[in-house]
Every structure is written in C-alpha cells, then in structure tokens.
C-alpha cells in the first residue's frame, strides 16, 4: 500500500480506474436516520449506505446529537443543523484537499480551516418575508502549509471544483419531503 498524506493512492487510482471501466459502480446513496429526543434535541445515526452496486455499512455506526443553544430555546446538547452544514462543507473540502494533494504529489504538511455562515433569525422565525431562512453568506478560510504555495492553491481550487457539498450549496438540489403521520 502506497500512502501519501495518509491517503492510499493505490486505492484512489484503482477506484478511478474501476469507475472509468464500469460507471454503474459510481452510483452511491448515503443516508442518515434521525430521532427526536426532547425539545429541540435530536439524534442522527449514519450507518448503512448503497455503493458499488451493493448495500454496505460503515465499520461502526456514527451518531450525532443536534440541539439549539439555550438562547434559541434548546439545551445545547449538540450543534445546530446549520452548524453541521458548515462542518460538512469543511470536511468535504479538506478530504478533497488530502486526496488531490496525494494524487498530484503535492507536499502537504498542515491543513486547517474556519467556516463561518451568517444567518438572520427573522427568516427562520417567519418575522420578515424578505429575509431568507438559511445562510446569507458562507466564508471558508484555509490555512495550508507545504513546499509549494502555488500548488497548494491549485489543490484547494480543484477540491472546491469537485466538492459534493459545495456543489449542493451553490447549485441547489431538489429535496423531496414525504410525511407519514398518524395519531
């Protein structure tokens, strides 16, 4: 196994070759289940997913609590949904940076980022129809270290161009909500 920055580059290139040879294995469906706990506190579990033409599971399930802070009627049992979105963006971009730097042979010694999003509660609370419900702006600031600053900038640009989370945020995606309610 050949690794660069902790990325198994042999497996990365083998995956690219396999998907090129058989595009059907590229179809993945990720899922999360969520259960209300109390008040604004809820818990998501991420485990099963479909990929490479089969149902699979993570090595172990991952559970995440979400809640509102006390100032927003919660008990602060975890980050809010919008905060998880910021985490998802940072995680997707950072994972991409690691893979792309490894694939390109770019020396990478440090990566950190800060992601901030501005939100006006008047939209969420239905107090002003001219204010959107979600973030009005999201900013990502990266701190990277390695041998070639220009190559590092190129790696970040490529990661942004290939990021699934950034794509959904900037281009939108249809969301269908089904409801099964009963007494």
C-alpha positions, 0 to 999 in steps of 0.5 A: 500500500502506497500512502501519501498524506495518509491517503492510499493512492493505490486505492484512489487510482484503482477506484478511478480506474474501476469507475472509468471501466464500469460507471454503474459502480459510481452510483452511491446513496448515503443516508442518515436516520434521525430521532427526536429526543426532547425539545429541540434535541435530536439524534442522527445515526449514519450507518448503512449506505448503497455503493458499488452496486451493493448495500454496505455499512460503515465499520461502526455506526456514527451518531450525532446529537443536534440541539439549539443553544439555550438562547434559541430555546434548546439545551445545547446538547449538540450543534445546530443543523446549520452548524453541521452544514458548515462542518460538512462543507469543511470536511468535504473540502479538506478530504478533497484537499488530502486526496488531490494533494496525494494524487498530484504529489503535492507536499502537504504538511498542515491543513486547517480551516474556519467556516463561518455562515451568517444567518438572520433569525427573522427568516427562520422565525417567519418575522420578515418575508424578505429575509431568507431562512438559511445562510446569507453568506458562507466564508471558508478560510484555509490555512495550508502549509507545504513546499509549494504555495502555488500548488497548494492553491491549485489543490484547494481550487480543484477540491472546491471544483469537485466538492459534493457539498459545495456543489449542493450549496451553490447549485441547489438540489431538489429535496423531496419531503414525504410525511407519514403521520398518524395519531 
